[in-house]
């Protein structure tokens, strides 16, 4: 039974909307002071609030800057909760990090705080940590498991690289985050030992006696990516320029910026979709981005026109045309 009531969640969201770090921290301290477990402050206050923050950006209600400020304040609250718990001295240590190429570090920090509250020692690596650095950290830390958070699917190749280096030395990997797709669709593709739908379930899985203590190297990808797929991301700048040139003028600076940034993400997502040999990733991205654009009164035909411009410049890339056509069909 949660001790965090809806009024407190609404008040916390109001503090986030104003980027009021002092009041957000005071609210969290008051909850902790009256005996609300730190885990509930995370699961029933911070995590639901962050979902609302993401929705408000997607619908155009909040700017990117406001969303980032809210995430920063939320991160300070997570830090406060983690600091209320002495560092545990469990026999097993967990290394928690973002997938290589994913700079959204808040999800991994929330998970690390939850694990600490459950008495599990954790080492949190900062966003930007690559597979090479993880390969050095894991043996030195004595980690029993690695947990990878992936918020954006464009980081899946980086997740694959990190899974490979961890499993190569026998350390199992648990993954989570929306970047792995609905129901963890791409978790198995990158070679993870398991997938968790949320931080609470991840903590449960890692403390379950059935969670492996050692593992074999990651299985090979089910297909060999074509070398030209790597070049798609390198064409991001000219492809975005071509896509923007194919559009009618977009009213509003925010909408124009959203379109330009979204096309850059579309190029990166297309490259990953080809890497995974799975059109569904790019199709799902297209549905989501079209919805974001719709809230900003940008017609779906604008995105379709940009995709046609992409296709004319990617005729040399196997599968690119078919993937763009599949995505265009949902617009």
C-alpha positions in Angstrom: 0.0 0.0 0.0 1.6 3.3 -1.1 2.1 6.1 1.3 2.5 8.7 -1.5 -0.9 10.2 -2.3 -2.0 11.8 -5.5 -1.9 15.3 -4.1 1.8 14.9 -3.4 2.5 13.6 -6.9 0.7 16.6 -8.3 2.7 18.9 -6.0 5.9 17.2 -7.0 5.0 17.7 -10.7 4.4 21.4 -10.0 7.8 21.7 -8.5 9.4 19.9 -11.5 7.5 22.2 -13.9 9.1 25.2 -12.2 12.5 23.5 -11.8 12.1 24.2 -8.1 14.9 22.0 -6.7 14.5 23.2 -3.2 10.8 22.5 -2.8 11.1 19.1 -4.6 13.8 18.1 -2.2 11.8 19.3 0.8 8.8 17.3 -0.4 10.9 14.1 -0.6 12.6 14.8 2.8 9.1 15.2 4.4 8.0 11.9 3.0 11.1 10.2 4.2 10.8 11.9 7.6 7.3 10.6 8.2 8.5 7.1 7.5 7.7 6.6 3.8 10.1 4.0 2.5 12.7 5.3 0.1 11.7 2.7 -2.4 8.2 4.1 -2.5 9.5 7.7 -3.0 11.2 6.4 -6.1 8.5 4.0 -7.4 5.4 6.0 -6.5 6.7 9.6 -6.8 9.7 10.0 -9.0 9.1 7.4 -11.7 5.4 8.3 -12.3 6.3 12.0 -12.4 9.0 11.3 -15.0 6.4 9.5 -17.1 4.2 12.5 -17.0 7.1 14.8 -17.9 7.8 12.7 -21.0 4.2 12.8 -22.0 4.1 16.6 -21.6 7.1 17.0 -23.9 5.6 14.6 -26.5 2.4 16.5 -26.7 4.2 19.8 -27.0 3.0 21.1 -23.6 6.6 21.4 -22.3 9.7 22.4 -24.2 12.9 20.3 -24.3 14.6 22.7 -21.9 11.7 22.4 -19.4 11.8 18.6 -19.7 15.6 18.6 -19.1 15.3 20.8 -16.1 12.6 18.5 -14.6 14.8 15.5 -15.1 17.7 17.3 -13.4 15.6 18.1 -10.3 14.3 14.5 -10.3 17.9 13.3 -10.4 18.7 15.4 -7.3 15.8 13.7 -5.5 17.1 10.2 -6.5 20.5 11.2 -5.1 18.8 12.3 -1.8 17.0 9.0 -1.4 20.2 7.0 -2.2 22.1 9.0 0.4 19.7 8.1 3.1 20.8 4.5 2.8 24.2 3.4 4.0 26.3 1.7 1.3 25.5 -2.0 1.7 28.2 -4.6 2.1 26.7 -7.4 0.2 28.7 -10.3 -1.2 27.7 -9.5 -4.8 28.2 -6.2 -6.5 26.2 -5.0 -9.5 27.6 -2.7 -12.2 24.8 -0.4 -13.6 25.3 1.7 -16.7 23.7 3.1 -19.8 24.2 1.4 -23.1 27.0 2.9 -25.1 25.6 5.8 -27.1 22.7 6.5 -24.6 23.2 9.6 -22.5 20.0 9.2 -20.4 21.6 8.4 -17.1 18.7 9.0 -14.8 17.1 5.5 -15.3 20.3 3.7 -14.3 20.7 6.0 -11.2 17.1 5.1 -10.1 17.8 1.4 -10.5 21.0 1.7 -8.6 19.2 3.5 -5.7 16.6 0.8 -5.6 19.2 -1.9 -5.5 21.0 -0.1 -2.7 17.7 0.1 -0.7 17.4 -3.6 -1.1 20.9 -4.1 0.3 22.8 -4.7 -2.9 26.1 -3.0 -3.5 26.2 -1.2 -6.8 28.7 0.6 -9.0 27.1 3.2 -11.3 29.1 4.1 -14.4 28.4 7.5 -15.9 26.7 8.0 -19.3 29.1 7.9 -22.1 30.9 4.8 -20.8 31.9 2.6 -23.7 32.3 -1.1 -24.1 36.1 -0.8 -23.8 35.8 0.9 -20.4 33.2 -1.6 -19.2 35.6 -4.4 -20.2 38.2 -2.9 -17.8 35.8 -2.2 -15.0 33.9 -5.5 -14.8 36.9 -7.7 -13.9 38.4 -5.1 -11.5 35.1 -4.5 -9.6 34.3 -8.1 -8.9 30.8 -7.6 -10.4 28.4 -10.5 -10.3 26.1 -8.9 -12.9 25.9 -6.0 -15.2 22.6 -4.1 -15.7 22.3 -2.1 -18.9 19.7 0.7 -19.3 18.8 1.7 -22.8 16.3 4.5 -23.3 16.7 5.0 -27.0 16.8 2.2 -29.6 19.6 4.0 -31.5 21.9 2.8 -28.7 21.2 -0.9 -29.4 24.4 -1.6 -31.3 26.3 -0.1 -28.3 24.3 -2.3 -26.0 25.3 -5.3 -28.0 29.0 -4.4 -27.7 28.6 -4.0 -23.9 26.8 -7.3 -23.6 29.6 -9.0 -25.5 32.4 -7.7 -23.3 30.6 -8.6 -20.1 29.6 -12.1 -21.1 33.0 -12.7 -22.5 34.3 -12.8 -18.9 31.4 -14.8 -17.7 29.3 -12.0 -16.2 25.5 -12.2 -16.9 23.7 -9.1 -18.2 20.2 -7.9 -17.4 18.8 -5.1 -19.6 15.8 -2.8 -19.5 14.4 0.4 -20.8 12.2 1.5 -23.8 15.1 1.2 -26.2 14.7 -2.6 -26.1 11.3 -2.3 -27.6 7.8 -3.6 -26.5 8.2 -6.4 -24.1 12.0 -6.4 -24.5 11.7 -7.4 -28.1 15.4 -6.7 -28.9 16.9 -7.8 -25.6 17.5 -11.3 -26.9 18.9 -10.0 -30.1 21.7 -8.1 -28.4 22.5 -11.2 -26.3 21.2 -10.2 -22.9 20.6 -12.9 -20.3 17.4 -11.3 -19.2 15.1 -8.3 -19.6 13.1 -6.4 -17.0 10.1 -4.2 -17.7 10.9 -1.7 -14.9 13.4 -1.0 -12.2 11.3 -2.8 -9.5 11.3 -6.0 -11.5 15.0 -5.7 -12.3 15.7 -5.5 -8.6 13.6 -8.6 -8.0 15.3 -10.6 -10.8 18.8 -9.8 -9.6 17.9 -11.0 -6.0 16.2 -14.1 -7.3 18.1 -17.3 -6.6 17.5 -18.4 -10.2 19.4 -15.4 -11.6 22.7 -16.9 -13.1 26.0 -16.3 -11.3 28.0 -17.1 -14.4 27.3 -17.1 -18.1 28.6 -18.1 -21.5 29.7 -15.7 -24.2 26.9 -13.9 -26.1 25.5 -15.8 -29.0 26.2 -14.5 -32.5 23.8 -12.2 -34.2 21.2 -14.1 -36.2 22.4 -12.4 -39.3 25.6 -10.6 -40.5 24.9 -6.8 -41.0 25.9 -5.5 -44.4 28.9 -3.2 -44.2 27.0 -0.4 -45.9 24.6 -0.2 -43.0 27.3 1.3 -40.9 27.5 4.1 -43.4 23.9 5.2 -43.0 24.6 7.0 -39.7 27.6 8.8 -41.3 25.2 10.3 -43.9 23.0 11.9 -41.2 23.8 15.5 -42.1 23.2 15.3 -45.8 20.1 13.1 -45.3 18.6 15.5 -42.8 19.3 18.4 -45.2 17.6 16.5 -48.0 14.7 15.6 -45.9 14.2 19.2 -44.8 14.5 20.5 -48.3 11.7 18.1 -49.4 9.2 19.8 -47.0 7.0 22.8 -47.3 8.0 25.5 -44.8 7.1 24.5 -41.2 5.4 27.2 -39.1 7.0 27.8 -35.7 10.6 27.6 -34.6 9.9 24.8 -32.1 8.1 22.6 -34.7 11.0 23.2 -37.2 13.6 22.2 -34.6 11.5 19.2 -33.6 11.4 18.1 -37.2 15.1 18.6 -37.8 16.1 16.8 -34.6 13.6 14.0 -35.3 14.9 13.4 -38.8 18.4 13.0 -37.3 16.9 10.4 -35.0 15.2 8.8 -37.9 18.5 8.3 -39.8 20.1 6.8 -36.7 17.0 4.5 -36.1 17.0 3.4 -39.7 20.7 2.4 -39.3 19.9 0.4 -36.2 16.8 -1.2 -37.8 19.0 -2.4 -40.7 21.6 -3.6 -38.2 19.0 -5.7 -36.4 17.3 -6.8 -39.7 14.0 -5.8 -38.2 11.7 -3.2 -39.9 9.5 -3.1 -36.8 11.9 -0.9 -34.9 11.8 1.9 -37.6 8.1 1.5 -38.1 7.5 1.9 -34.3 9.7 5.0 -34.3 7.8 6.4 -37.2 4.4 6.0 -35.5 5.8 7.7 -32.4 7.4 10.6 -34.3 4.3 11.2 -36.4 2.3 11.5 -33.2 4.8 14.0 -31.8 4.6 16.0 -35.0 0.8 15.9 -35.0 0.8 17.6 -31.6 2.8 20.3 -33.2 0.5 20.6 -36.2 3.0 19.2 -38.6 1.2 16.9 -41.1 2.3 13.3 -41.5 2.9 13.9 -45.2 5.9 16.0 -44.2 7.5 13.0 -42.7 6.5 10.9 -45.7 8.2 13.4 -48.0 11.4 13.3 -46.0 11.4 9.5 -46.2 11.1 9.6 -49.9 14.1 12.0 -50.0 16.0 9.5 -47.8 15.2 6.6 -50.2 16.5 8.3 -53.3 19.9 8.8 -51.5 20.1 5.3 -50.1 19.5 3.1 -53.1 23.0 1.6 -52.5 22.1 0.3 -49.0 20.4 -3.1 -49.0 17.0 -3.1 -47.3 16.9 0.7 -46.8 14.2 1.3 -49.4 12.0 -1.6 -48.2 12.3 -0.4 -44.6 11.4 3.2 -45.5 8.4 2.0 -47.6 7.2 -0.1 -44.6 7.4 2.9 -42.3 5.8 5.2 -44.9 2.8 2.9 -45.0 1.8 3.8 -41.5 1.7 7.5 -42.1 
